[in-house]
């Protein structure tokens, strides 16, 4: 289920004409696993 919001954003950017749009796989997992990055839980 990861990347759904990012995929939506990339899709919208592509519709707007941006040609160099890509997603970074596992970026949130890397962010959340670091000790020096903030993470807020609902």
C-alpha distance (Angstrom), angle and dihedral (degrees) to the residues before:
residue distance angle dihedral
X1 . . .
X2 3.76 . .
X3 3.76 119.4 .
X4 3.80 96.5 30.2
X5 3.80 94.2 123.7
X6 3.78 92.0 42.3
X7 3.80 90.9 50.0
X8 3.80 90.0 52.0
X9 3.78 90.7 50.9
X10 3.80 92.1 48.3
X11 3.79 90.6 48.8
X12 3.81 92.0 51.9
X13 3.80 91.5 47.9
X14 3.80 89.8 51.0
X15 3.81 90.0 50.7
X16 3.80 88.7 51.7
X17 3.79 89.9 57.1
X18 3.78 103.1 -98.4
X19 3.79 107.2 146.0
X20 3.80 102.4 -172.8
X21 3.80 101.4 59.7
X22 3.78 121.2 139.1
X23 3.78 139.6 157.8
X24 3.77 126.3 -125.8
X25 3.80 106.3 -134.3
X26 3.84 114.4 -132.9
X27 3.79 94.5 5.1
X28 3.82 93.3 138.1
X29 3.81 91.3 47.4
X30 3.79 90.0 53.1
X31 3.81 91.0 46.6
X32 3.80 93.8 48.5
X33 3.80 94.0 47.3
X34 3.81 94.2 56.9
X35 3.79 118.7 93.6
X36 3.81 94.8 -147.5
X37 3.83 98.9 55.7
X38 3.80 124.9 84.8
X39 3.78 119.8 -116.3
X40 3.79 125.0 179.7
X41 3.78 120.7 -161.9
X42 3.83 121.8 -153.6
